[in-house]
Amino acid sequence: MPYLKLNVLRPYCPECSSPVYCFGLDKETKLQKFRCPNPSCRRQFVPGKPPRQKKYPSFNCPKCGSPMSIFKHLSDGYRLRCNKHNSPKPDRCSHKINIPLPGKEFKIAKDPIESIKVNIPLNFTWGKMSYSKETVSLGLYFSVFMAIPAKQVSQLLNDIFKVSPSHDTITRWSHKGILSLHQNLGPLPIPYSKNKKLFTDETQFKQRGQKRWLWLTKDSKFDSLQSWYLSPKRSTEYARSTFNIAFSNSPALKNSKIITDGLWSYPSALEDLGFDLKKNHYRYIGLFDDPMNNNNRLERHWSTLKVKARPFRGFKSERGLFCFITGQIYLHNYFQPNQRLNGLTPADTAGVKLPYCHSKWKLFTMFL
């Protein structure tokens, strides 16, 4: 039987009106797909295929009015960039904005405890505990003030005071004490002052062998740690929550100068919060930048936290990591004398009045 060649009616290219050739089948509709042979066109199309519905609405650049397209996908939205970013210099515009997913809003935390899923327990009921108040206070002193792991605290209490609470009991005391302290005392608010700087950086801790990022902000005037947040990765969502916690606790920081490194999540998050980037944001990238605007003070504080966390050899739970970080932050802000502040605490310098006690350890137990 001879081979019969069928005449197939082929359309023309909708762009340049050139004759096209078959280019396989469309995966979605199983219809014939065509391609233009013109080297300057190369248009591919499927006759009869319905137009694709856009998942995201179209936006125009608020700076120049040109259309914008998706530049990055965020965890809770997407980042748009002006289409004129490759235009010649007189007409070039690389403005970027963040847009939440359709029907949703950005996730912005107002409290550091929102980074973990935990309910804050009730205050300490000293009379209902199996051990005396003095024993519990000593356990908290060793675990929080001295940053000693629970097993060693249990061994110290057994060797010196002949009481033997288990290391699980010491862990529960420290977790409940830090969460109660966070509920009763709260982050340190600071007043307005001129030439204020807010240092911002992130570092990495280990939780069951997995990376957990700690975001931290530090004030330059009172040397106080203003906000902290734990996250599984570095993205705009968590940087946004870190800044929002600092601005919520101390509204005076909204007009301060914020110093960050080269991570793009910082300016992206500050734009979402309505912060003036051109006036009050400085990105310290290299050694040849302005030496007066760097994160060295916060970098030195990372070494303090890392040295204290080293005996724990990683943390087993999010609660344990959060309680360790929170305890060290409250210890720095309220109970530990600061050499930079002439032996005062950041709370004393900021004018926060606390009950008078001869010992910072006794003052700590008053907020449990």
CORBEL-V724214 format. One line per field, one symbol per residue. ss: DSSP state (a for helix, b for strand, c for the rest). psi: psi as a letter, one per 20 degrees, with the letter a starting at -180 (. if undefined). burial: # if it has 9 or more other ideal C-beta (glycine too) atoms within 8 Angstrom, else .. A space follows every 10 residues. Layout:
ss=???
psi=???
burial=???
This chain:
ss=cccccccccc cbccccccbb bbbbbccccc cbbbbbcccc cccbbccccc cccccccccb ccccccbbbb bbbcccbbbb bbaaaaccaa accccbbbbb cccccccccc caaaaccccc cccccaaacc ccaaaaaaaa aaaaacccca aaaaaaaaaa acccccaaaa aaaaaaaaaa aaaacccccc ccccccbbbb bbbbbbbccb bbbbbbbbbc ccccbbbbbb bccccaaaaa aaaaaaaaac aaaaacbbbb cccaaaaaaa aaccccaaaa bbbccccccc cccccaaaaa aaaaaaaaaa ccccbccaaa aaaaaaaaaa aaaaaccbaa accbcaaaaa ccccccccca aaaaaccc
psi=pqppoqopop rqpigjkqpr qqlaqphgik rpqqqpiphj fkppropipq qppphqqqqq pigijqqqrp gqprhjbqpq qqikijrrgh jpokqqqppr qpjrrqooqi phiiiqnqpp rrrpnhijqh rrhggggggh ghhghilpqh ghghhghhhg jkqmqrhhgg ghggghgghh ghhhgrqoqq rqqqlqqopp rqrprpoliq pppppqqpqh gjkqohqqqq qirorhghhg hghhgghghn iiihjrpppr ajpihghghh hhjkqoghhj ppoogrijao iinrkhghhh hghgghghig hilrqirhgg gghgggghgh hghhipqphh kljrqhgghi jopqqpqhph ghhgiij.
burial=.........# ..#..#.#.# .....#.... #.####.#.. #.#.##..#. ........#. #....#.#.# ...#.##### #####..... .##.###### .....#..#. .##.##.#.. ...#....#. ....###### #####.#### .###.###.. ....#.#.## #.######## ##.#..##.# .....##### ###.###... .######### ########## #..####### #######.## .##..##### #.#.###### ###.#.#..# ####....#. ..###.###. ##..##.##. #..##..### ########## #####..#.. #..####### .#........ #####.##
